[in-house]
Amino acid sequence: MSKKIKTALRDLIDALEKHAAVTAERPTSSKRAGRATAKVRSAAASYTAIVAAKTGQPNPFVDFLDDETVASLRAERDAVARKHDDKRSASGETGRGERADEKKSDSKKSDGKKSDSKKSDGKKSDSKKSDSKKSDAKKSDDEKSDKKKSDEKSKKSDEKRSGADSDSGATSAAASKSLPPAVSSPPSSLFVPPLPHAVTVDEGVADDTETDPARDLTAMTLVQLRELAREAGLSGVSRATKATLIDHLHQGATR
């Protein structure tokens, strides 16, 4: 036996017992008797309706009741059935509404999660961009620092090189100052006066001397100049150069 049939049977028994108790009272109240009778009919109608719905069996009280009572019971049965259907429909609508609300809630939660995920991704992206900017700035600062250090090293190297060049130039200048002045040889085009009469030269040379004495001395060889210097009584002739011999011969001629 189903629970609904058991409940309907218990309600019917309670209604019959109440009806019996009311009708047994002396004096009997018509109002209380009428309410008790209505409860019996309602309970009987509910019981027959539930039995018919669950088992498909016909109304067990139809053969013992008059037409008015049967009609009333049927009406009550139909009302109970409609109420039961309304409850079921309301329950279904409530269930559908609850399911719809649950879906909406789930959708909102999903949207919230998506929004939170987007915000989190946005924060992560911003954090990555910020870290990338910081890293680029750090690299740029490191490059600037390295470049500055390199420039300073290059500057110091140039200063050292310049100082070394300056020291070298100063040393060269000091060395050049300490050296004795170079003896400049007389130009070959300098005019040489005639030799003294004590010096005898070749007749052809004498003729040339009258015309161009300087050309005669410069045109002579070192051996000839040494011979000429020895004849003039000059000393140190063997170690003297040609220019020195010409110079000494020129000085002896001007005395």
Phi, psi and omega in degrees: 000135181283164181295323182294319178294318178299318180294316179296321179294317179296319178296321180294318179296317179298319180294319179295318179295319177296318179298318179295319180294321182291316182289339180278349180288149176229122354285152182273133177275126181295324180293316180291324178294318179296319178293320179295318178297318180298322178294322178296315181297316181296318179294321179294319179296317179297318181297312181296323180294316181291320178297317180295321182290322184277322187245342183080009180279148180288173181295122182285347182259003188293328183279348185251359183246156177281173184297322181295318180293319179298316180297319179295318178296320179296318179298315178296322178297316180295322179296316178298319179296318179296318179298319178297318179295321179297318178298317180297316180296317179296321178296320178294319179293321177297319178297317179295320178296319179295318178296320178296318178296320178297319179296316179298317179298317178297320179296318178297318178298317180297317178297320177298317179296318179298317179297316178297321179296319178296317178299317179297317178296320178298317178296317179298317180297316178297320179296318179296318179297317180297317178297321179295319178296317179298318180296317179296318179297320179295317178299316180298318178296319178297318179296318179297318180297316178298319180295320179297316178298319180296319179296319179296317178298317180297320179296315179298319179297318179296321179296318178298317180297318179295320178296320179295319178296321180295317178297320180295319179294320179295319179297318179296320180295318179296320180295321180291328177291324182286342181284145177289152180295140181288143179279120181271134179280143180296144180298148182290343183269005182293138180288131180251120180292170181295148179291157178294161184292342183287338181274126178253132180234174180299149183299322178292326179291321179299318178299321180291325182297320179298324182277317183206085184297320182299321181294328181294313182294314182290332181280343182284155177279170181297322180296317180295320180294322178296317178299318181293323179291321178297319178297328179279357178082023179276147180256164180067031185287325186292334181259354182280151177273173182297317181294322179294319179298318180295321181293315179295321178295323180291320179292320179293330180285333183272352180284000000 
